[in-house]
Amino acid sequence: MTALSFDEQGVDVVYQGTEFRLEKALIEDAIGKAYPDVTDHEVLKIVAEDPALSGEPRRIAEILA
């Protein structure tokens, strides 16, 4: 299971028991969008090769609101 915790500067990730941080700039470069417009599903795709996506994707701006 992958856990994502979003804040204004990036995302704290727990993936297969390993904790790490994805900074805002890295996410923007990887996805090619402004950080608030990136979705949680897009972040999961950075972290996991074949993530189990469920529900509707949510923009980071919506998550932080």
PDB file of N, CA, C and O in Angstrom:
ATOM      1  N   MET A   1       0.838  -1.181   0.000  1.00  0.00           N
ATOM      2  CA  MET A   1       0.000   0.000   0.000  1.00  0.00           C
ATOM      3  C   MET A   1       0.884   1.245   0.000  1.00  0.00           C
ATOM      4  O   MET A   1       1.963   1.264   0.593  1.00  0.00           O
ATOM      5  N   THR A   2       0.404   2.271  -0.672  1.00  0.00           N
ATOM      6  CA  THR A   2       1.124   3.535  -0.745  1.00  0.00           C
ATOM      7  C   THR A   2       0.305   4.607  -0.043  1.00  0.00           C
ATOM      8  O   THR A   2      -0.892   4.748  -0.293  1.00  0.00           O
ATOM      9  N   ALA A   3       0.955   5.361   0.838  1.00  0.00           N
ATOM     10  CA  ALA A   3       0.293   6.466   1.532  1.00  0.00           C
ATOM     11  C   ALA A   3       0.914   7.774   1.075  1.00  0.00           C
ATOM     12  O   ALA A   3       2.136   7.916   1.029  1.00  0.00           O
ATOM     13  N   LEU A   4       0.049   8.734   0.736  1.00  0.00           N
ATOM     14  CA  LEU A   4       0.493  10.054   0.301  1.00  0.00           C
ATOM     15  C   LEU A   4      -0.041  11.095   1.267  1.00  0.00           C
ATOM     16  O   LEU A   4      -1.209  11.061   1.652  1.00  0.00           O
ATOM     17  N   SER A   5       0.829  12.025   1.656  1.00  0.00           N
ATOM     18  CA  SER A   5       0.433  13.135   2.519  1.00  0.00           C
ATOM     19  C   SER A   5       0.885  14.427   1.848  1.00  0.00           C
ATOM     20  O   SER A   5       2.080  14.703   1.750  1.00  0.00           O
ATOM     21  N   PHE A   6      -0.086  15.214   1.390  1.00  0.00           N
ATOM     22  CA  PHE A   6       0.190  16.413   0.602  1.00  0.00           C
ATOM     23  C   PHE A   6       0.309  17.652   1.484  1.00  0.00           C
ATOM     24  O   PHE A   6      -0.407  17.784   2.477  1.00  0.00           O
ATOM     25  N   ASP A   7       1.215  18.560   1.119  1.00  0.00           N
ATOM     26  CA  ASP A   7       1.260  19.895   1.706  1.00  0.00           C
ATOM     27  C   ASP A   7       1.663  20.870   0.606  1.00  0.00           C
ATOM     28  O   ASP A   7       1.850  20.466  -0.542  1.00  0.00           O
ATOM     29  N   GLU A   8       1.796  22.130   0.942  1.00  0.00           N
ATOM     30  CA  GLU A   8       2.071  23.166  -0.058  1.00  0.00           C
ATOM     31  C   GLU A   8       3.423  22.996  -0.764  1.00  0.00           C
ATOM     32  O   GLU A   8       3.607  23.510  -1.868  1.00  0.00           O
ATOM     33  N   GLN A   9       4.365  22.284  -0.145  1.00  0.00           N
ATOM     34  CA  GLN A   9       5.721  22.178  -0.679  1.00  0.00           C
ATOM     35  C   GLN A   9       6.052  20.832  -1.317  1.00  0.00           C
ATOM     36  O   GLN A   9       7.115  20.677  -1.917  1.00  0.00           O
ATOM     37  N   GLY A  10       5.149  19.859  -1.194  1.00  0.00           N
ATOM     38  CA  GLY A  10       5.422  18.553  -1.770  1.00  0.00           C
ATOM     39  C   GLY A  10       4.578  17.465  -1.142  1.00  0.00           C
ATOM     40  O   GLY A  10       3.537  17.730  -0.540  1.00  0.00           O
ATOM     41  N   VAL A  11       5.044  16.234  -1.292  1.00  0.00           N
ATOM     42  CA  VAL A  11       4.285  15.074  -0.836  1.00  0.00           C
ATOM     43  C   VAL A  11       5.193  14.154  -0.035  1.00  0.00           C
ATOM     44  O   VAL A  11       6.278  13.788  -0.488  1.00  0.00           O
ATOM     45  N   ASP A  12       4.737  13.780   1.172  1.00  0.00           N
ATOM     46  CA  ASP A  12       5.399  12.740   1.940  1.00  0.00           C
ATOM     47  C   ASP A  12       4.798  11.417   1.495  1.00  0.00           C
ATOM     48  O   ASP A  12       3.577  11.278   1.427  1.00  0.00           O
ATOM     49  N   VAL A  13       5.651  10.448   1.193  1.00  0.00           N
ATOM     50  CA  VAL A  13       5.214   9.169   0.644  1.00  0.00           C
ATOM     51  C   VAL A  13       5.705   8.036   1.527  1.00  0.00           C
ATOM     52  O   VAL A  13       6.838   8.055   2.007  1.00  0.00           O
ATOM     53  N   VAL A  14       4.843   7.049   1.738  1.00  0.00           N
ATOM     54  CA  VAL A  14       5.251   5.774   2.327  1.00  0.00           C
ATOM     55  C   VAL A  14       4.914   4.718   1.290  1.00  0.00           C
ATOM     56  O   VAL A  14       3.745   4.476   0.989  1.00  0.00           O
ATOM     57  N   TYR A  15       5.955   4.088   0.743  1.00  0.00           N
ATOM     58  CA  TYR A  15       5.793   3.093  -0.314  1.00  0.00           C
ATOM     59  C   TYR A  15       6.530   1.827   0.085  1.00  0.00           C
ATOM     60  O   TYR A  15       7.750   1.836   0.248  1.00  0.00           O
ATOM     61  N   GLN A  16       5.796   0.753   0.239  1.00  0.00           N
ATOM     62  CA  GLN A  16       6.354  -0.543   0.640  1.00  0.00           C
ATOM     63  C   GLN A  16       7.248  -0.408   1.866  1.00  0.00           C
ATOM     64  O   GLN A  16       8.330  -0.992   1.924  1.00  0.00           O
ATOM     65  N   GLY A  17       6.786   0.369   2.845  1.00  0.00           N
ATOM     66  CA  GLY A  17       7.508   0.530   4.094  1.00  0.00           C
ATOM     67  C   GLY A  17       8.625   1.559   4.075  1.00  0.00           C
ATOM     68  O   GLY A  17       9.255   1.796   5.105  1.00  0.00           O
ATOM     69  N   THR A  18       8.883   2.168   2.943  1.00  0.00           N
ATOM     70  CA  THR A  18       9.935   3.174   2.825  1.00  0.00           C
ATOM     71  C   THR A  18       9.302   4.560   2.774  1.00  0.00           C
ATOM     72  O   THR A  18       8.389   4.808   1.985  1.00  0.00           O
ATOM     73  N   GLU A  19       9.798   5.462   3.627  1.00  0.00           N
ATOM     74  CA  GLU A  19       9.294   6.826   3.665  1.00  0.00           C
ATOM     75  C   GLU A  19      10.244   7.749   2.913  1.00  0.00           C
ATOM     76  O   GLU A  19      11.461   7.671   3.081  1.00  0.00           O
ATOM     77  N   PHE A  20       9.680   8.623   2.082  1.00  0.00           N
ATOM     78  CA  PHE A  20      10.481   9.616   1.385  1.00  0.00           C
ATOM     79  C   PHE A  20       9.598  10.794   1.002  1.00  0.00           C
ATOM     80  O   PHE A  20       8.379  10.746   1.165  1.00  0.00           O
ATOM     81  N   ARG A  21      10.212  11.836   0.498  1.00  0.00           N
ATOM     82  CA  ARG A  21       9.498  13.054   0.137  1.00  0.00           C
ATOM     83  C   ARG A  21       9.714  13.382  -1.332  1.00  0.00           C
ATOM     84  O   ARG A  21      10.830  13.287  -1.842  1.00  0.00           O
ATOM     85  N   LEU A  22       8.636  13.768  -2.006  1.00  0.00           N
ATOM     86  CA  LEU A  22       8.699  14.291  -3.365  1.00  0.00           C
ATOM     87  C   LEU A  22       8.461  15.793  -3.275  1.00  0.00           C
ATOM     88  O   LEU A  22       7.387  16.236  -2.867  1.00  0.00           O
ATOM     89  N   GLU A  23       9.453  16.560  -3.653  1.00  0.00           N
ATOM     90  CA  GLU A  23       9.331  18.016  -3.589  1.00  0.00           C
ATOM     91  C   GLU A  23       8.453  18.528  -4.731  1.00  0.00           C
ATOM     92  O   GLU A  23       8.353  17.901  -5.786  1.00  0.00           O
ATOM     93  N   LYS A  24       7.831  19.658  -4.501  1.00  0.00           N
ATOM     94  CA  LYS A  24       6.937  20.303  -5.459  1.00  0.00           C
ATOM     95  C   LYS A  24       7.589  20.432  -6.836  1.00  0.00           C
ATOM     96  O   LYS A  24       6.972  20.071  -7.839  1.00  0.00           O
ATOM     97  N   ALA A  25       8.816  20.936  -6.904  1.00  0.00           N
ATOM     98  CA  ALA A  25       9.500  21.156  -8.189  1.00  0.00           C
ATOM     99  C   ALA A  25       9.706  19.838  -8.933  1.00  0.00           C
ATOM    100  O   ALA A  25       9.549  19.795 -10.153  1.00  0.00           O
ATOM    101  N   LEU A  26      10.049  18.780  -8.234  1.00  0.00           N
ATOM    102  CA  LEU A  26      10.257  17.477  -8.862  1.00  0.00           C
ATOM    103  C   LEU A  26       8.951  16.977  -9.468  1.00  0.00           C
ATOM    104  O   LEU A  26       8.943  16.458 -10.584  1.00  0.00           O
ATOM    105  N   ILE A  27       7.852  17.130  -8.742  1.00  0.00           N
ATOM    106  CA  ILE A  27       6.547  16.688  -9.228  1.00  0.00           C
ATOM    107  C   ILE A  27       6.150  17.488 -10.463  1.00  0.00           C
ATOM    108  O   ILE A  27       5.678  16.918 -11.446  1.00  0.00           O
ATOM    109  N   GLU A  28       6.337  18.803 -10.417  1.00  0.00           N
ATOM    110  CA  GLU A  28       6.002  19.648 -11.566  1.00  0.00           C
ATOM    111  C   GLU A  28       6.816  19.264 -12.793  1.00  0.00           C
ATOM    112  O   GLU A  28       6.279  19.206 -13.899  1.00  0.00           O
ATOM    113  N   ASP A  29       8.107  19.001 -12.610  1.00  0.00           N
ATOM    114  CA  ASP A  29       8.967  18.593 -13.728  1.00  0.00           C
ATOM    115  C   ASP A  29       8.549  17.241 -14.295  1.00  0.00           C
ATOM    116  O   ASP A  29       8.528  17.056 -15.512  1.00  0.00           O
ATOM    117  N   ALA A  30       8.220  16.307 -13.426  1.00  0.00           N
ATOM    118  CA  ALA A  30       7.866  14.956 -13.864  1.00  0.00           C
ATOM    119  C   ALA A  30       6.526  14.914 -14.590  1.00  0.00           C
ATOM    120  O   ALA A  30       6.366  14.169 -15.556  1.00  0.00           O
ATOM    121  N   ILE A  31       5.566  15.708 -14.130  1.00  0.00           N
ATOM    122  CA  ILE A  31       4.218  15.674 -14.696  1.00  0.00           C
ATOM    123  C   ILE A  31       4.040  16.714 -15.809  1.00  0.00           C
ATOM    124  O   ILE A  31       3.268  16.503 -16.745  1.00  0.00           O
ATOM    125  N   GLY A  32       4.751  17.822 -15.702  1.00  0.00           N
ATOM    126  CA  GLY A  32       4.622  18.868 -16.712  1.00  0.00           C
ATOM    127  C   GLY A  32       3.443  19.791 -16.480  1.00  0.00           C
ATOM    128  O   GLY A  32       2.930  20.405 -17.416  1.00  0.00           O
ATOM    129  N   LYS A  33       3.011  19.888 -15.228  1.00  0.00           N
ATOM    130  CA  LYS A  33       1.903  20.771 -14.850  1.00  0.00           C
ATOM    131  C   LYS A  33       2.287  21.523 -13.591  1.00  0.00           C
ATOM    132  O   LYS A  33       3.204  21.129 -12.871  1.00  0.00           O
ATOM    133  N   ALA A  34       1.570  22.616 -13.332  1.00  0.00           N
ATOM    134  CA  ALA A  34       1.738  23.327 -12.070  1.00  0.00           C
ATOM    135  C   ALA A  34       1.277  22.421 -10.927  1.00  0.00           C
ATOM    136  O   ALA A  34       0.305  21.681 -11.077  1.00  0.00           O
ATOM    137  N   TYR A  35       1.961  22.475  -9.804  1.00  0.00           N
ATOM    138  CA  TYR A  35       1.694  21.598  -8.661  1.00  0.00           C
ATOM    139  C   TYR A  35       0.211  21.528  -8.278  1.00  0.00           C
ATOM    140  O   TYR A  35      -0.297  20.424  -8.084  1.00  0.00           O
ATOM    141  N   PRO A  36      -0.508  22.655  -8.162  1.00  0.00           N
ATOM    142  CA  PRO A  36      -1.925  22.557  -7.761  1.00  0.00           C
ATOM    143  C   PRO A  36      -2.798  21.792  -8.757  1.00  0.00           C
ATOM    144  O   PRO A  36      -3.851  21.280  -8.379  1.00  0.00           O
ATOM    145  N   ASP A  37      -2.383  21.706 -10.014  1.00  0.00           N
ATOM    146  CA  ASP A  37      -3.173  21.031 -11.047  1.00  0.00           C
ATOM    147  C   ASP A  37      -2.865  19.543 -11.187  1.00  0.00           C
ATOM    148  O   ASP A  37      -3.581  18.834 -11.894  1.00  0.00           O
ATOM    149  N   VAL A  38      -1.827  19.063 -10.536  1.00  0.00           N
ATOM    150  CA  VAL A  38      -1.455  17.648 -10.560  1.00  0.00           C
ATOM    151  C   VAL A  38      -2.480  16.876  -9.724  1.00  0.00           C
ATOM    152  O   VAL A  38      -2.971  17.385  -8.716  1.00  0.00           O
ATOM    153  N   THR A  39      -2.801  15.652 -10.142  1.00  0.00           N
ATOM    154  CA  THR A  39      -3.746  14.840  -9.370  1.00  0.00           C
ATOM    155  C   THR A  39      -3.015  13.823  -8.492  1.00  0.00           C
ATOM    156  O   THR A  39      -1.841  13.517  -8.699  1.00  0.00           O
ATOM    157  N   ASP A  40      -3.750  13.318  -7.513  1.00  0.00           N
ATOM    158  CA  ASP A  40      -3.185  12.282  -6.648  1.00  0.00           C
ATOM    159  C   ASP A  40      -2.837  11.035  -7.459  1.00  0.00           C
ATOM    160  O   ASP A  40      -1.855  10.359  -7.150  1.00  0.00           O
ATOM    161  N   HIS A  41      -3.614  10.721  -8.481  1.00  0.00           N
ATOM    162  CA  HIS A  41      -3.324   9.556  -9.322  1.00  0.00           C
ATOM    163  C   HIS A  41      -2.011   9.741 -10.081  1.00  0.00           C
ATOM    164  O   HIS A  41      -1.251   8.787 -10.248  1.00  0.00           O
ATOM    165  N   GLU A  42      -1.743  10.955 -10.539  1.00  0.00           N
ATOM    166  CA  GLU A  42      -0.487  11.214 -11.256  1.00  0.00           C
ATOM    167  C   GLU A  42       0.705  11.053 -10.324  1.00  0.00           C
ATOM    168  O   GLU A  42       1.745  10.540 -10.738  1.00  0.00           O
ATOM    169  N   VAL A  43       0.572  11.481  -9.072  1.00  0.00           N
ATOM    170  CA  VAL A  43       1.652  11.295  -8.097  1.00  0.00           C
ATOM    171  C   VAL A  43       1.866   9.811  -7.835  1.00  0.00           C
ATOM    172  O   VAL A  43       3.008   9.357  -7.760  1.00  0.00           O
ATOM    173  N   LEU A  44       0.787   9.050  -7.696  1.00  0.00           N
ATOM    174  CA  LEU A  44       0.918   7.604  -7.490  1.00  0.00           C
ATOM    175  C   LEU A  44       1.665   6.948  -8.642  1.00  0.00           C
ATOM    176  O   LEU A  44       2.439   6.015  -8.429  1.00  0.00           O
ATOM    177  N   LYS A  45       1.439   7.425  -9.857  1.00  0.00           N
ATOM    178  CA  LYS A  45       2.119   6.849 -11.023  1.00  0.00           C
ATOM    179  C   LYS A  45       3.612   7.159 -11.028  1.00  0.00           C
ATOM    180  O   LYS A  45       4.389   6.421 -11.634  1.00  0.00           O
ATOM    181  N   ILE A  46       4.026   8.233 -10.368  1.00  0.00           N
ATOM    182  CA  ILE A  46       5.456   8.522 -10.214  1.00  0.00           C
ATOM    183  C   ILE A  46       6.075   7.513  -9.252  1.00  0.00           C
ATOM    184  O   ILE A  46       7.196   7.049  -9.460  1.00  0.00           O
ATOM    185  N   VAL A  47       5.342   7.183  -8.208  1.00  0.00           N
ATOM    186  CA  VAL A  47       5.865   6.349  -7.125  1.00  0.00           C
ATOM    187  C   VAL A  47       5.865   4.869  -7.494  1.00  0.00           C
ATOM    188  O   VAL A  47       6.873   4.186  -7.316  1.00  0.00           O
ATOM    189  N   ALA A  48       4.749   4.373  -8.004  1.00  0.00           N
ATOM    190  CA  ALA A  48       4.589   2.938  -8.256  1.00  0.00           C
ATOM    191  C   ALA A  48       4.476   2.675  -9.760  1.00  0.00           C
ATOM    192  O   ALA A  48       3.869   3.455 -10.494  1.00  0.00           O
ATOM    193  N   GLU A  49       5.056   1.591 -10.192  1.00  0.00           N
ATOM    194  CA  GLU A  49       5.045   1.247 -11.609  1.00  0.00           C
ATOM    195  C   GLU A  49       3.630   0.976 -12.117  1.00  0.00           C
ATOM    196  O   GLU A  49       3.259   1.445 -13.193  1.00  0.00           O
ATOM    197  N   ASP A  50       2.851   0.233 -11.362  1.00  0.00           N
ATOM    198  CA  ASP A  50       1.484  -0.109 -11.757  1.00  0.00           C
ATOM    199  C   ASP A  50       0.575   0.058 -10.544  1.00  0.00           C
ATOM    200  O   ASP A  50       0.156  -0.935  -9.949  1.00  0.00           O
ATOM    201  N   PRO A  51       0.257   1.318 -10.162  1.00  0.00           N
ATOM    202  CA  PRO A  51      -0.511   1.535  -8.933  1.00  0.00           C
ATOM    203  C   PRO A  51      -1.962   1.091  -9.073  1.00  0.00           C
ATOM    204  O   PRO A  51      -2.533   1.117 -10.163  1.00  0.00           O
ATOM    205  N   ALA A  52      -2.544   0.683  -7.952  1.00  0.00           N
ATOM    206  CA  ALA A  52      -3.964   0.352  -7.906  1.00  0.00           C
ATOM    207  C   ALA A  52      -4.722   1.653  -7.684  1.00  0.00           C
ATOM    208  O   ALA A  52      -4.811   2.145  -6.559  1.00  0.00           O
ATOM    209  N   LEU A  53      -5.266   2.205  -8.758  1.00  0.00           N
ATOM    210  CA  LEU A  53      -5.971   3.477  -8.684  1.00  0.00           C
ATOM    211  C   LEU A  53      -7.444   3.216  -8.412  1.00  0.00           C
ATOM    212  O   LEU A  53      -8.072   2.389  -9.073  1.00  0.00           O
ATOM    213  N   SER A  54      -7.988   3.930  -7.430  1.00  0.00           N
ATOM    214  CA  SER A  54      -9.406   3.778  -7.134  1.00  0.00           C
ATOM    215  C   SER A  54     -10.024   5.158  -6.944  1.00  0.00           C
ATOM    216  O   SER A  54      -9.354   6.102  -6.525  1.00  0.00           O
ATOM    217  N   GLY A  55     -11.287   5.255  -7.253  1.00  0.00           N
ATOM    218  CA  GLY A  55     -11.974   6.524  -7.121  1.00  0.00           C
ATOM    219  C   GLY A  55     -11.571   7.508  -8.198  1.00  0.00           C
ATOM    220  O   GLY A  55     -10.757   7.208  -9.072  1.00  0.00           O
ATOM    221  N   GLU A  56     -12.157   8.686  -8.115  1.00  0.00           N
ATOM    222  CA  GLU A  56     -11.850   9.743  -9.063  1.00  0.00           C
ATOM    223  C   GLU A  56     -10.549  10.439  -8.679  1.00  0.00           C
ATOM    224  O   GLU A  56     -10.283  10.626  -7.492  1.00  0.00           O
ATOM    225  N   PRO A  57      -9.733  10.825  -9.656  1.00  0.00           N
ATOM    226  CA  PRO A  57      -8.523  11.576  -9.336  1.00  0.00           C
ATOM    227  C   PRO A  57      -8.883  12.932  -8.739  1.00  0.00           C
ATOM    228  O   PRO A  57      -9.854  13.566  -9.151  1.00  0.00           O
ATOM    229  N   ARG A  58      -8.090  13.366  -7.764  1.00  0.00           N
ATOM    230  CA  ARG A  58      -8.311  14.664  -7.115  1.00  0.00           C
ATOM    231  C   ARG A  58      -7.099  15.548  -7.328  1.00  0.00           C
ATOM    232  O   ARG A  58      -5.963  15.111  -7.139  1.00  0.00           O
ATOM    233  N   ARG A  59      -7.338  16.799  -7.725  1.00  0.00           N
ATOM    234  CA  ARG A  59      -6.253  17.762  -7.881  1.00  0.00           C
ATOM    235  C   ARG A  59      -5.684  18.112  -6.513  1.00  0.00           C
ATOM    236  O   ARG A  59      -6.410  18.127  -5.520  1.00  0.00           O
ATOM    237  N   ILE A  60      -4.389  18.392  -6.462  1.00  0.00           N
ATOM    238  CA  ILE A  60      -3.744  18.765  -5.214  1.00  0.00           C
ATOM    239  C   ILE A  60      -4.401  20.011  -4.630  1.00  0.00           C
ATOM    240  O   ILE A  60      -4.553  20.112  -3.413  1.00  0.00           O
ATOM    241  N   ALA A  61      -4.795  20.968  -5.484  1.00  0.00           N
ATOM    242  CA  ALA A  61      -5.482  22.178  -4.998  1.00  0.00           C
ATOM    243  C   ALA A  61      -6.737  21.808  -4.215  1.00  0.00           C
ATOM    244  O   ALA A  61      -7.036  22.443  -3.204  1.00  0.00           O
ATOM    245  N   GLU A  62      -7.477  20.793  -4.662  1.00  0.00           N
ATOM    246  CA  GLU A  62      -8.685  20.346  -3.968  1.00  0.00           C
ATOM    247  C   GLU A  62      -8.337  19.665  -2.649  1.00  0.00           C
ATOM    248  O   GLU A  62      -9.030  19.847  -1.647  1.00  0.00           O
ATOM    249  N   ILE A  63      -7.279  18.894  -2.652  1.00  0.00           N
ATOM    250  CA  ILE A  63      -6.861  18.171  -1.450  1.00  0.00           C
ATOM    251  C   ILE A  63      -6.434  19.157  -0.363  1.00  0.00           C
ATOM    252  O   ILE A  63      -6.743  18.959   0.812  1.00  0.00           O
ATOM    253  N   LEU A  64      -5.720  20.222  -0.755  1.00  0.00           N
ATOM    254  CA  LEU A  64      -5.194  21.184   0.215  1.00  0.00           C
ATOM    255  C   LEU A  64      -6.225  22.220   0.663  1.00  0.00           C
ATOM    256  O   LEU A  64      -6.008  22.930   1.644  1.00  0.00           O
ATOM    257  N   ALA A  65      -7.344  22.304  -0.055  1.00  0.00           N
ATOM    258  CA  ALA A  65      -8.368  23.319   0.273  1.00  0.00           C
ATOM    259  C   ALA A  65      -9.046  23.042   1.601  1.00  0.00           C
ATOM    260  O   ALA A  65      -9.924  23.799   2.015  1.00  0.00           O
TER     261      ALA A  65
END
